[in-house]
């Protein structure tokens, strides 16, 4: 099984050691940035990339459990907003991403 899948505005990761799956949705435009992390199921992970339209992949990811969000757009009134919905899952995703895409 491939440990990483990527499309337009989304990336999904599989941690085979812990049998956990994660996905990130990232929008960057001239209006700002939005970043959302999810813990997803193996079934969701397996379906990702099988659709012709990436919008369907993103909607499927959104059916998972949101673990983190960051929004910094010109439409916000209070400036950047960062929320951690599930600290343990958010840290597990960071560990998984670092295993798959080590910074070097």
C-alpha positions, 0 to 999 in steps of 0.5 A: 500500500502506498503511504501517501496520496496527493491531489489538488489541495489535499494530501493523505497519509497512512501510518502502517505501524499504527494502522492510522490514516490522516488527511490535510486539505490546504487552500492558499490563494491571494485571499489567504490560507486555510489548512484543515487536518483530519483523521480518516478511516482506511476505507476513506483512504482507499477511495481517495484518488479514485474520483475524476473530480478532486472536489469529491476527494475533498468532500470524502476527507471531510467525512473524517474527524477534524483534528486541526484547523488554521484560517488566515484570510483577508475576510477574517475580522480577528486575524489568524485563527488556529484550533486543535480539535484533537491534540493526540491525533494532531500529534500522531499525524505530525509524526506520520508526515515526518516519517513519510516526508522527512525534512532534510 
